Amino acid sequence: MNLQVLLFICLLSVYSVCGQVSYSIPEEMSKGSLVGNIAQDLGLEIKRLISGKAKIYTRSSDEYMELNRERGVLLVKQRIDREALCTETALCALHFQIILENPMEFYTVTVQITDINDNAPTFENNKMDFKISESATIGAKFVLDRAADLDVGVNDLQGYTLKPTDHFALKMHNNADGHENVEMVLQKPLDREKQEQISLVLIAVDGGEPQMSGTMMIAITVLDANDNAPVFTQQTYKATVTENSPKGTIVATVTASDADHGSNSKITYSIINRLDKVRTMFKINPESGHISLIADIDFEKSKHFEVNLLASDSGGLTDSCKLIVDVKDVNDNKPEINIMSKSNVIAEDAALNTVVTMINIEDKDTGENGKVQCYISDSVTFILKSSSNNFFTLVTDSELDRELSSEYNITVTCSDEGVPSLSSSVTLTLQISDVNDNAPVFERSSYEAYIVENNTPGLSIFTVKATDADWNQNARVSYILEDSSVNGVPVSSYVSVSADSGVIHAVRSLDYEHIKDFHFRVKAQDGGSPPLSSNVTVKILIQDQNDNPPQVLYPVQTGGSVVAEMVPRSADVGYLVTKVVAVDVDSGQNAWLSYKLQKATDRALFEVGLQNGEIRTIRQVSDKDAVKQRLTVIVEDNGQPSRSATVIVNVAVADSFPEVLSEFTDFTHDKEYKDNLTFYLVLALAVVSFLFITCLVVIISVKIYRWRQSRILYQSKLPVIPYYPPRYSDTLGTGTLPHVYNYEVCRTTDSRKSDCKFGRAGSQNVLIMEPSSTGTMQRIQSDRNILDEPDSPLECCGR
């Protein structure tokens, strides 16, 4: 086998490579035979064939070749019969493409199929019958059937031999199409009386090695004389028929004449083609010579026909001529769109000019009818480029964005230039695969949320929401609380964020009085690789609850000393006695305070300002008014429900301190008595019980001890000597202490009570009375605290 390899490679601008390789192999090679090393001839590596999923693309359904990727060679897939593959052409070749992917490339391969002498010349009929008049003149010609050899070249038909050659000789007549007409020429007059039947053998031989031949028997019946043979008016007729003409269309009419008379001048027409398709396409009227169509005629299958005609009279004389029929092409074939290779999915970050699909266009028409133009409509994303003759590539022309369009339906339309123009189209569906090119986006640029203080831990505050324009895993958003601190405390100890839902929960119970608001950042991160993220600031505002009662700052309530405001009896209406000062650590309306007089010794004498807490007289003080006035003021906030605090204000209606000394001393003792009565009762009960049990135990112990001592002395019979403890003497028969012991008692202002500090009175007339002291009252008119000096309380010491 001789292999001839011709390689042309050119680089295209659309990332595909166009190359051409030619091989030549004989027909009838066995399956698996080597055609050529395609990888070496194309300059490709074996791994490129494997990674590119190299495959053979052919327009026809029959595949005669196969590609072995692992070896990089072309092999014969099935037996190739050149005569079956190429019926009308001498040159026979297989044309196909080798397609590679990632990136897309294709190469054109041509395999020439050479002929071997595997077909002998054959005649359509094994026998021909002739009726020849004995009066036939020397040189009369009789057309014989030609033999046909499906081989080509030297293996084709080379010549004929006629045996025996007593009466006839062979004459070859060359036609314009290269074929030879075989004629039998009379060389010697016939004599029916001597030989009525003559048998001849026509032998056709080819030029192959070994030589092959075919035979046909010729039977000649010698008739009585018919002097004139029919003669056609032309030796060659020409006609044109349009393809797709209906059956019965008359293509041409031939005419022959015979100089004889009578039955010898009656001419019969016939078609004498044997091995080709002529007799299946045309018929001739044997009497009129009209040649008409009997089948559909297709320019793409046969462009012209050669019809061999015979005119014969009743005497057996004949003449032959030839009709050449040219088929005129019409635009009856739409362009055929063949998808050579395509991608169903392409990433949205694909580079410009990425090959998506390779298309081959074929129009079986010729001329203008076969010229094809292809285009895609309404697309600015893709363009169609012509890479070579009738090969097109669909490539990207702009950047892709799956979020704008996740799928493209691209319609490729191809139309020819015939009149009317015919077109065909195909729709390509292309999916755009997602890449992680979009970060999550929050619905707001920042968030504010409110939560009421004293909330339950784990309470859902609100939800942050972010969306990702990507798809699937790239669009899966997770929420993360970024590390930060609030007043030095990690923000994670205040709130938490659900990773999946973005719900923000309170971790602890919040207190408005400690923290009124705080900020933190939440990060939304997608599931792509690498992940993309975005941040948002969240502000939590804590709303106040009325959870704190008002606190009275003045007057200060003490457990021991009594603070009293002095009001002179000469005070006029509206005299400012004092002012109740209170605060509420809540905010807003929860901290709006109002003051009311709840109880008073004389309600007609004093009033309290609703908003400012000022205690003023509402009438003129008289001598009948009691010296000791006790006011209970309630302070309420404006919350729902409201909270309150009470304060007792003692007012002394007098012009001097001695007037009120006894009143407030008794008052103090009464108050102290009432406050401590329960305590003393409980304490006394406990002490009495303890002493009773102790005495009972001591008495029993002494009795037992004395009884035992008396028993010991009684048994020993010793004198009893009394024992006296030290410093003990019996004076005047009674037990007294021999020495004088002095006891000194010193007491503080109130040893049982805790120290108290008294603030400065609003009117600077503050009366301080010690509940256990009978000393002289002191009037303090100083801005200092009465307990700021350690020696300031009144003391009384006795010996």
C-alpha positions in Angstrom: 0.0 0.0 0.0 1.3 3.4 -1.0 0.5 6.3 1.3 0.7 9.8 0.0 0.3 12.5 2.6 -0.3 16.2 1.9 -0.7 18.5 4.9 -1.8 22.1 4.9 -2.3 23.9 8.2 -3.5 27.4 8.7 -4.4 29.3 11.9 -7.8 30.9 12.2 -8.8 33.9 14.3 -11.5 32.1 16.2 -9.3 29.7 18.2 -9.9 26.8 15.8 -7.3 25.2 13.5 -8.0 24.3 9.9 -5.7 21.6 8.4 -5.9 19.2 5.5 -4.4 15.7 5.2 -4.7 13.4 2.2 -4.2 9.6 2.1 -4.5 7.1 -0.8 -5.5 3.5 -0.2 -6.8 0.7 -2.4 -10.3 -0.5 -2.2 -11.3 -3.8 -0.5 -8.8 -3.4 2.3 -9.7 -5.6 5.3 -11.3 -4.1 8.5 -8.7 -2.7 10.9 -6.1 -2.0 8.2 -3.9 1.0 8.8 -4.6 4.1 6.8 -2.1 6.6 8.3 -0.6 8.1 11.4 -2.9 11.0 11.7 -1.4 12.4 14.9 2.1 12.5 13.4 0.9 13.9 10.1 -1.1 16.7 11.8 1.7 17.4 14.3 -0.5 16.6 17.3 0.4 14.7 20.4 -1.5 11.6 21.5 -2.6 13.2 24.8 -4.2 16.1 22.8 -6.3 13.6 20.9 -7.4 12.0 24.1 -8.0 15.2 26.1 -9.8 16.8 23.1 -12.1 13.8 22.7 -11.1 13.6 19.0 -13.8 12.2 16.8 -14.6 11.8 13.1 -17.4 14.0 11.7 -18.8 13.0 8.3 -21.8 14.2 6.4 -22.9 10.8 5.3 -24.3 8.1 7.5 -21.8 5.5 6.5 -18.5 5.6 8.4 -15.7 3.8 6.6 -12.9 5.1 8.8 -12.3 5.0 12.6 -9.9 6.9 14.8 -7.8 5.2 17.4 -7.0 8.0 19.9 -4.6 5.9 21.9 -2.4 5.1 18.9 -3.2 8.3 16.9 -3.9 6.4 13.7 -6.7 6.1 11.2 -8.0 2.5 10.5 -10.4 1.0 8.1 -13.7 0.5 9.8 -15.5 -1.5 7.1 -14.8 -2.9 3.6 -14.7 -0.2 1.0 -16.1 -1.0 -2.5 -15.0 1.9 -4.8 -17.6 0.9 -7.4 -20.4 1.1 -4.8 -19.1 4.3 -3.2 -18.4 6.2 -6.4 -20.8 5.1 -9.1 -20.3 7.9 -11.6 -16.9 9.3 -11.0 -13.5 7.9 -11.8 -11.9 9.7 -8.9 -13.2 8.4 -5.6 -12.4 9.9 -2.2 -13.7 10.0 1.3 -14.0 13.5 2.9 -14.4 13.9 6.6 -13.3 16.1 9.5 -11.6 15.3 12.8 -13.1 17.4 15.6 -11.3 18.2 18.9 -12.7 20.0 21.9 -11.3 22.3 24.6 -10.5 24.3 22.6 -12.5 23.4 19.5 -10.4 22.5 16.5 -11.1 20.6 13.3 -9.0 19.2 10.5 -10.1 18.1 7.1 -9.0 14.6 5.9 -9.3 13.2 2.4 -8.8 9.5 1.7 -8.4 8.7 -2.0 -9.8 5.2 -2.9 -7.8 3.6 -5.7 -9.2 0.9 -8.0 -8.2 -2.7 -8.1 -9.3 -5.1 -10.8 -12.1 -6.8 -9.0 -14.8 -6.5 -11.6 -14.9 -8.3 -15.0 -16.5 -6.8 -18.1 -20.2 -7.7 -18.2 -22.9 -7.5 -20.8 -26.4 -6.7 -19.7 -27.8 -9.5 -22.0 -26.0 -12.8 -22.5 -27.4 -13.0 -26.0 -28.4 -10.8 -28.9 -30.6 -11.8 -31.8 -30.3 -10.2 -35.3 -32.4 -10.7 -38.4 -30.4 -9.8 -41.4 -31.5 -9.9 -45.0 -29.4 -11.9 -47.3 -29.4 -8.9 -49.6 -27.5 -6.8 -47.0 -24.7 -5.1 -48.7 -21.0 -5.4 -47.7 -20.2 -2.8 -45.1 -23.7 -2.9 -43.4 -23.3 -2.1 -39.8 -25.1 -3.7 -36.8 -24.8 -2.0 -33.4 -23.9 -4.4 -30.6 -24.4 -4.0 -26.9 -21.5 -2.6 -25.1 -20.0 -4.3 -22.1 -19.6 -2.4 -18.9 -16.7 -2.6 -16.4 -17.1 -1.0 -13.0 -13.4 -0.6 -12.6 -11.6 2.4 -13.9 -8.3 3.2 -15.5 -6.3 0.3 -16.8 -8.7 -2.0 -15.0 -11.6 -0.8 -17.2 -12.8 -2.3 -20.5 -10.0 -2.2 -23.1 -11.3 -4.0 -26.2 -13.6 -6.5 -27.9 -13.0 -9.6 -29.9 -15.5 -11.3 -32.3 -15.3 -14.9 -33.1 -15.6 -16.4 -35.8 -14.8 -13.7 -38.4 -16.1 -15.4 -41.5 -18.9 -12.9 -42.3 -18.5 -10.1 -39.9 -15.8 -7.9 -38.4 -15.8 -5.5 -35.5 -15.6 -1.8 -35.8 -15.1 0.6 -32.9 -16.6 4.0 -33.0 -15.5 6.6 -30.4 -18.0 8.9 -28.9 -17.5 12.4 -27.5 -18.0 11.1 -24.0 -15.0 8.8 -24.3 -17.0 5.6 -24.7 -16.9 3.3 -27.8 -19.8 2.1 -29.8 -19.3 -1.5 -30.9 -20.5 -2.2 -34.4 -20.6 -5.5 -36.3 -19.8 -4.8 -40.0 -20.8 -7.3 -42.8 -17.6 -8.4 -44.6 -19.0 -11.2 -46.8 -22.5 -11.5 -48.5 -25.0 -13.7 -46.8 -26.8 -16.5 -48.4 -29.8 -17.7 -46.5 -30.0 -20.8 -48.7 -26.5 -21.9 -47.5 -26.6 -20.8 -43.9 -29.8 -19.6 -42.3 -28.4 -19.3 -38.7 -25.0 -17.8 -37.8 -23.7 -17.9 -34.2 -21.0 -15.5 -33.1 -19.3 -14.8 -29.7 -18.4 -11.3 -28.6 -15.6 -11.2 -26.0 -14.9 -8.0 -23.9 -11.5 -7.8 -22.0 -10.1 -5.4 -19.5 -6.5 -4.4 -18.9 -6.2 -5.5 -15.3 -3.8 -8.0 -13.9 -4.9 -10.7 -14.1 -7.0 -9.9 -17.1 -10.7 -10.5 -16.8 -13.3 -10.9 -19.6 -17.0 -11.2 -20.4 -18.8 -12.8 -23.3 -22.1 -12.4 -25.2 -23.7 -14.8 -27.7 -24.9 -13.3 -31.1 -27.5 -15.2 -33.0 -28.1 -14.1 -36.6 -31.1 -15.2 -38.6 -30.6 -14.6 -42.4 -33.8 -13.1 -44.0 -34.8 -12.4 -47.4 -33.6 -9.1 -49.0 -34.3 -5.7 -47.5 -32.2 -3.3 -49.5 -32.3 0.0 -47.5 -31.6 0.6 -43.8 -33.3 3.3 -41.7 -31.3 6.5 -41.4 -31.6 9.1 -38.6 -31.7 12.7 -39.5 -28.9 13.4 -37.0 -26.3 11.3 -35.5 -26.4 13.3 -32.2 -29.4 15.0 -30.7 -29.3 17.4 -27.8 -32.0 18.3 -25.4 -32.4 20.1 -22.0 -34.8 19.2 -19.3 -35.5 21.0 -16.1 -35.1 18.9 -13.0 -38.3 18.0 -11.1 -40.2 18.1 -14.4 -43.4 15.9 -14.1 -43.5 12.4 -15.5 -44.6 12.3 -19.1 -42.7 15.4 -20.1 -41.5 15.0 -23.7 -37.8 15.7 -23.7 -37.0 15.3 -27.5 -38.2 13.7 -30.7 -35.9 11.7 -33.1 -36.7 10.9 -36.7 -35.3 8.3 -39.1 -36.3 7.5 -42.7 -36.2 4.3 -44.8 -36.0 4.4 -48.6 -37.8 1.0 -48.8 -41.5 0.6 -49.4 -44.1 -1.3 -47.7 -43.3 -3.2 -44.6 -39.6 -2.8 -45.1 -40.0 1.0 -44.6 -41.8 0.7 -41.3 -39.4 2.0 -38.6 -39.4 1.1 -35.0 -37.5 3.2 -32.4 -36.0 1.8 -29.2 -33.5 2.7 -26.5 -30.6 0.3 -26.4 -28.8 1.5 -23.2 -28.2 -1.5 -21.0 -26.2 -0.9 -17.8 -27.0 2.7 -16.8 -30.1 4.3 -15.5 -31.3 5.7 -18.8 -34.1 3.1 -19.4 -35.4 3.8 -15.9 -35.6 7.5 -16.6 -36.7 7.7 -20.2 -38.9 5.9 -22.7 -39.4 6.3 -26.4 -42.5 5.9 -28.4 -41.6 3.1 -30.9 -43.7 4.7 -33.6 -43.3 8.4 -33.2 -39.9 8.7 -31.7 -41.0 10.9 -28.8 -38.7 10.5 -25.8 -40.4 11.3 -22.5 -39.8 11.1 -18.7 -41.0 8.1 -16.8 -39.3 9.0 -13.4 -38.4 12.0 -11.3 -35.3 13.6 -12.5 -32.9 15.2 -10.0 -30.0 17.4 -11.0 -28.1 16.6 -7.8 -28.1 12.9 -8.7 -27.4 13.1 -12.5 -26.5 16.2 -14.4 -26.8 14.7 -17.9 -27.8 11.6 -19.6 -26.7 9.9 -22.9 -29.5 8.0 -24.5 -28.5 5.5 -27.3 -31.3 5.1 -29.8 -31.9 2.5 -32.5 -34.1 2.7 -35.6 -34.9 -0.7 -37.2 -37.1 -1.7 -40.0 -39.0 -4.9 -40.4 -36.3 -6.3 -42.5 -33.8 -6.1 -39.7 -31.8 -3.2 -40.9 -31.0 -0.6 -38.3 -29.4 2.7 -37.7 -28.3 4.3 -34.4 -27.9 7.7 -33.0 -27.3 9.4 -29.6 -29.4 11.8 -27.6 -27.6 13.9 -25.0 -29.9 15.2 -22.3 -28.7 18.0 -20.0 -30.5 18.5 -16.7 -31.1 22.1 -15.8 -30.8 22.8 -12.1 -33.5 24.6 -10.2 -33.4 25.8 -6.6 -35.1 22.9 -5.0 -32.8 22.1 -2.1 -32.7 24.0 1.1 -29.3 24.5 2.8 -28.6 21.7 5.2 -27.2 22.7 8.5 -25.0 20.1 10.2 -23.8 20.6 13.7 -20.2 19.4 13.8 -19.6 20.2 17.5 -21.3 22.3 20.1 -21.1 23.2 23.7 -24.4 23.0 25.7 -23.0 24.9 28.7 -20.5 27.7 28.8 -19.2 29.6 31.8 -20.2 33.2 32.2 -16.6 34.3 32.5 -15.7 32.8 29.1 -13.2 34.9 27.2 -14.2 36.8 24.1 -14.2 34.8 20.8 -14.7 31.5 22.6 -16.0 28.9 20.1 -19.4 27.7 21.1 -20.5 25.7 18.0 -19.0 24.6 14.7 -21.4 24.3 11.8 -21.1 22.9 8.3 -23.5 24.0 5.6 -24.3 22.0 2.5 -26.6 23.0 -0.4 -26.8 20.4 -3.2 -27.8 22.9 -5.7 -25.2 24.6 -8.0 -24.3 28.1 -9.1 -26.2 30.8 -7.4 -28.6 28.3 -6.1 -25.8 26.7 -4.1 -24.3 29.9 -2.6 -25.3 30.1 1.1 -25.2 33.0 3.6 -25.8 32.4 7.3 -26.7 34.8 10.0 -28.0 34.9 13.6 -30.8 37.3 14.4 -31.3 39.6 17.4 -28.1 38.8 19.2 -25.4 41.1 20.3 -23.7 38.4 22.5 -22.7 36.0 19.7 -21.5 36.3 16.2 -21.2 33.8 13.3 -17.9 33.7 11.6 -17.0 31.9 8.4 -13.9 29.9 8.9 -13.6 28.2 5.5 -15.8 27.1 2.6 -19.3 26.4 4.1 -17.8 26.1 7.6 -19.0 28.5 10.3 -18.2 29.0 13.9 -20.4 30.6 16.5 -18.3 32.6 19.0 -18.9 35.0 21.9 -18.7 38.6 20.9 -19.3 40.2 24.3 -19.1 39.4 28.0 -21.6 36.9 29.4 -23.6 37.5 32.6 -25.7 34.6 33.9 -27.5 37.0 36.2 -28.8 38.9 33.2 -29.5 35.9 31.0 -29.0 32.3 32.1 -30.0 30.8 28.8 -29.7 31.7 25.1 -31.8 30.3 22.3 -29.7 31.2 19.3 -31.4 30.7 15.9 -29.0 30.2 13.0 -30.6 30.9 9.6 -29.0 29.9 6.3 -30.4 31.0 2.9 -29.2 30.4 -0.6 -29.2 33.0 -3.4 -31.6 31.1 -5.7 -34.9 32.6 -6.9 -36.9 32.2 -4.9 -34.5 31.9 -2.1 -34.7 28.8 0.2 -33.6 28.8 3.8 -33.4 26.6 6.8 -32.7 27.3 10.4 -31.7 25.6 13.6 -32.0 26.8 17.2 -29.1 26.2 19.5 -29.8 26.2 23.3 -26.9 27.4 25.3 -26.9 27.3 29.1 -24.7 29.8 31.0 -23.1 28.3 34.0 -22.6 30.4 37.1 -19.3 31.7 38.5 -19.1 33.4 41.9 -18.9 37.0 40.6 -21.6 38.6 42.8 -21.2 39.4 46.5 -24.3 39.2 48.7 -26.2 42.5 48.9 -28.2 43.6 51.9 -31.7 45.0 51.4 -30.6 48.1 53.3 -27.4 50.1 53.7 -27.9 50.0 57.5 -30.4 48.7 59.9 -32.0 50.0 63.1 -33.9 47.9 65.4 -35.7 48.5 68.7 -35.9 46.2 71.7 -37.6 46.8 75.0 -35.3 46.4 78.1 -35.6 43.5 80.5 -36.1 41.2 77.5 -36.0 37.5 77.8 -32.5 36.0 76.7 -32.8 34.4 73.3 -35.5 36.8 72.1 -35.6 37.4 68.4 -34.9 41.1 67.7 -35.2 41.3 63.9 -33.8 39.8 60.7 -31.2 41.0 58.3 -31.6 39.9 54.8 -29.1 39.7 52.0 -29.5 38.3 48.5 -27.0 37.0 46.0 -27.6 37.2 42.3 -25.6 34.1 41.7 -27.0 30.6 41.6 -27.0 27.5 43.7 -24.0 27.2 46.0 -22.7 30.5 44.9 -26.0 32.2 46.1 -26.2 30.4 49.5 -25.7 33.2 52.0 -24.4 32.7 55.5 -24.5 35.4 58.2 -21.6 36.1 60.5 -21.4 38.4 63.5 -18.1 40.4 63.2 -15.9 40.7 66.2 -16.3 44.1 68.1 -16.9 45.3 71.6 -19.5 47.4 73.4 -18.1 49.3 76.4 -15.2 46.8 76.5 -17.5 43.8 76.4 -17.6 41.5 73.2 -20.7 42.2 71.2 -21.3 38.4 71.1 -22.3 38.6 74.7 -25.2 40.9 73.7 -26.5 39.5 70.5 -26.1 36.5 68.2 -26.9 36.0 64.5 -28.4 32.9 62.9 -26.0 31.8 60.2 -28.8 30.5 57.9 -31.7 32.9 58.5 -30.0 36.1 59.6 -32.2 36.4 62.6 -30.6 38.4 65.4 -31.2 37.2 68.9 -30.6 38.9 72.2 -28.1 36.8 74.3 -28.8 38.6 77.6 -31.4 40.7 79.2 -30.6 44.4 78.3 -30.9 47.3 80.7 -31.7 50.7 79.4 -30.2 52.4 82.4 -26.8 50.8 81.7 -26.7 50.9 77.9 -29.1 52.8 75.6 -27.8 51.7 72.2 -24.9 49.9 70.5 -23.6 49.2 67.1 -22.2 46.1 65.5 -21.6 44.7 62.0 -23.0 41.6 60.3 -21.2 40.0 57.4 -23.1 38.1 54.7 -20.9 35.6 52.9 -21.8 33.3 50.0 -20.8 29.7 49.5 -18.7 30.3 46.4 -15.0 29.5 46.0 -13.5 31.8 46.8 -16.4 33.2 48.9 -17.5 36.8 48.5 -19.0 38.9 51.3 -20.4 42.3 52.2 -21.0 44.0 55.5 -23.8 46.1 57.0 -24.0 48.1 60.2 -26.8 47.3 62.7 -27.8 49.7 65.4 -29.8 48.4 68.3 -31.8 50.9 70.2 -33.0 49.9 73.7 -36.4 51.2 74.7 -37.0 52.1 78.3 -39.5 50.4 80.6 -40.9 51.8 83.7 -38.9 49.5 85.9 -37.4 52.0 88.4 -39.4 53.8 91.1 -38.6 57.5 91.8 -35.8 58.0 94.3 -36.1 60.8 96.9 -33.0 62.8 97.3 -34.3 65.3 99.8 -35.4 65.2 102.6 -33.2 62.3 103.6 -35.0 59.7 105.5 -32.9 58.4 108.5 -33.6 55.7 111.1 -32.5 57.6 114.2 -32.5 61.4 113.9 -35.5 63.4 112.9 -35.2 66.2 110.4 -37.8 68.9 110.8 -38.5 72.0 108.8 -39.1 75.2 110.9 -42.1 77.3 110.0 -42.5 80.5 112.0 -46.0 81.3 113.2 -45.8 84.6 111.3 -45.4 82.8 107.9 -47.7 84.2 105.3 -49.7 82.3 102.6 -47.3 80.7 100.1 -44.5 80.5 102.5 -41.9 77.9 101.1 -41.5 75.3 103.7 -39.2 73.0 101.9 -38.9 71.2 98.5 -39.1 67.5 97.9 -36.3 66.5 95.4 -36.7 63.2 93.6 -35.3 61.6 90.5 -36.2 58.6 88.3 -33.4 56.8 86.4 -35.9 55.9 83.7 -36.3 58.1 80.6 -39.0 59.8 78.7 -42.5 59.9 80.2 -41.3 57.2 82.6 -39.2 59.8 84.3 -41.8 62.5 84.4 -42.5 63.0 88.2 -45.5 64.4 89.9 -45.8 65.2 93.6 -49.0 64.8 95.7 -49.8 65.2 99.3 -51.0 61.8 100.5 -51.5 62.5 104.2 -51.0 65.5 106.5 -51.7 66.5 110.1 -53.5 69.5 108.7 -54.4 69.4 105.0 -55.7 72.9 105.1 -52.3 74.3 106.0 -49.9 72.9 103.4 -49.9 72.0 99.7 -47.3 70.3 97.4 -46.5 71.6 93.9 -47.5 69.0 91.4 -44.5 69.4 89.1 -41.8 70.9 91.4 -42.4 69.3 94.7 -42.4 72.6 96.6 -44.3 72.5 100.0 -45.9 75.8 100.7 -48.5 77.1 103.1 -51.9 77.7 101.7 -53.2 79.9 104.6 -51.8 82.0 107.4 -50.3 80.1 110.3 -52.2 80.6 113.5 -51.5 80.0 117.2 -54.0 77.2 117.1 -52.0 75.1 114.7 -50.1 72.2 116.3 -46.4 72.5 116.7 -45.7 69.1 115.2 -46.9 68.6 111.7 -46.3 65.4 109.7 -46.7 65.4 105.9 -46.6 62.3 103.7 -45.7 63.1 100.1 -46.0 60.6 97.3 -43.9 60.9 94.2 -45.2 59.2 91.1 -43.8 58.8 87.6 -45.8 58.8 84.4 -45.0 55.2 83.3 -47.5 52.5 82.6 -48.1 51.2 85.2 -46.8 54.0 87.3 -44.3 53.6 90.1 -44.1 55.7 93.2 -42.2 56.5 96.4 -43.2 58.2 99.6 -41.4 60.6 101.9 -42.3 61.9 105.3 -41.7 65.5 106.0 -41.7 66.7 109.6 -42.6 70.4 110.0 -42.2 72.3 113.3 -44.6 75.3 113.6 -42.8 77.4 116.2 -40.8 80.5 116.6 -38.1 78.9 118.8 -36.5 75.5 119.4 -37.5 75.0 123.1 -41.2 75.1 122.1 -40.9 72.0 120.0 -38.3 70.0 122.0 -40.6 67.9 124.1 -43.0 67.3 121.2 -40.4 65.9 118.8 -38.6 64.0 121.6 -41.8 62.1 122.5 -42.5 61.7 118.8 -39.1 60.2 118.4 -39.5 57.8 121.3 -43.0 56.8 120.1 -41.7 56.1 116.7 -38.7 54.2 118.0 -41.0 52.2 120.3 -43.3 51.2 117.6 -40.4 50.3 115.3 -38.6 48.1 117.8 -41.5 46.6 119.7 -41.6 43.5 117.7 -37.9 43.1 117.8 -37.7 43.4 121.6 -40.6 40.9 122.2 -38.8 38.3 120.1 -35.5 39.0 121.7 -37.0 38.8 125.3 -38.7 35.5 124.5 -35.5 34.0 123.3 -33.5 35.2 126.3 -36.0 34.0 128.8 -36.1 30.6 127.2 -32.3 30.4 127.2 -32.0 31.4 130.8 -34.7 28.9 131.9 -33.0 26.0 130.2 -29.5 27.2 131.5 -30.8 27.5 135.1 -32.4 24.1 135.0 -29.2 22.5 133.8 -27.1 24.3 136.5 -29.5 23.4 139.3 -29.5 19.8 138.4 -25.7 19.8 138.0 -25.2 21.4 141.5 -27.6 19.0 143.1 -25.8 16.0 141.7 -22.4 17.5 142.7 -23.4 18.2 146.3 -24.9 14.8 146.7 -21.7 13.2 145.6 -19.6 15.4 147.9 -21.8 14.7 150.8 -21.4 11.0 150.2 -17.6 11.2 150.0 -17.3 13.3 153.3 -19.7 11.0 155.1 -17.7 8.0 154.2 -14.3 9.5 155.0 -15.4 11.0 158.4 -12.9 14.0 157.9 -13.6 17.5 159.3 -15.1 20.0 157.0 -13.0 23.1 156.3 -14.8 25.8 154.4 -13.2 27.3 151.4 -13.5 30.9 150.5 -12.4 32.3 147.2 -9.9 35.2 147.0 -11.0 38.7 148.1 -14.0 37.1 149.7 -14.8 37.9 153.4 -17.8 37.5 155.5 -18.7 40.9 157.0 -21.5 41.2 159.4 -22.5 37.7 158.4 -23.3 38.7 154.8 -21.3 38.1 151.7 -20.1 41.4 150.3 -17.2 42.6 148.2 -14.2 43.7 150.3 -13.1 46.3 147.8 -14.8 49.2 146.0 -15.2 48.8 142.3 -15.9 51.9 140.1 -18.0 51.5 136.9 -17.8 54.2 134.2 -20.5 54.3 131.5 -20.0 56.3 128.4 -22.5 56.3 125.6 -22.6 57.8 122.2 -25.5 59.7 120.8 -27.2 56.4 119.9 -25.0 53.3 120.2 -27.8 51.1 118.8 -28.4 53.0 115.7 -26.1 53.5 112.7 -24.6 56.8 112.0 -26.7 59.2 109.8 -25.9 62.2 107.9 -28.4 65.0 107.4 -28.5 67.3 104.4 -29.0 70.9 104.5 -32.6 72.0 105.0 -34.3 74.0 102.3 -35.1 76.8 104.7 -31.9 76.3 106.7 -34.0 75.9 109.8 -33.3 72.3 110.6 -34.1 70.9 114.0 -32.0 67.8 115.1 -33.1 65.8 118.1 -31.4 62.8 119.7 -34.0 60.3 120.9 -32.1 59.2 124.0 -30.7 62.6 125.1 -32.2 65.1 127.4 -29.5 67.7 126.7 -30.1 71.1 125.2 -31.2 71.2 121.5 -28.8 72.8 119.2 -29.8 74.7 116.1 -27.6 74.1 113.2 -27.3 76.8 110.6 -24.4 75.6 108.7 -23.9 74.3 105.1 -21.8 71.4 106.4 -23.1 68.0 107.2 -23.9 67.6 110.9 -22.0 64.4 111.0 -19.0 65.6 109.0 -17.1 66.3 112.3 -16.5 63.4 114.6 -17.2 65.3 117.8 -20.4 67.1 116.7 -23.0 64.8 118.3 -24.1 65.6 121.9 -22.8 63.2 124.4 -23.6 62.6 128.1 -21.3 60.7 130.3 -22.0 59.6 133.9 -19.9 57.9 136.6 
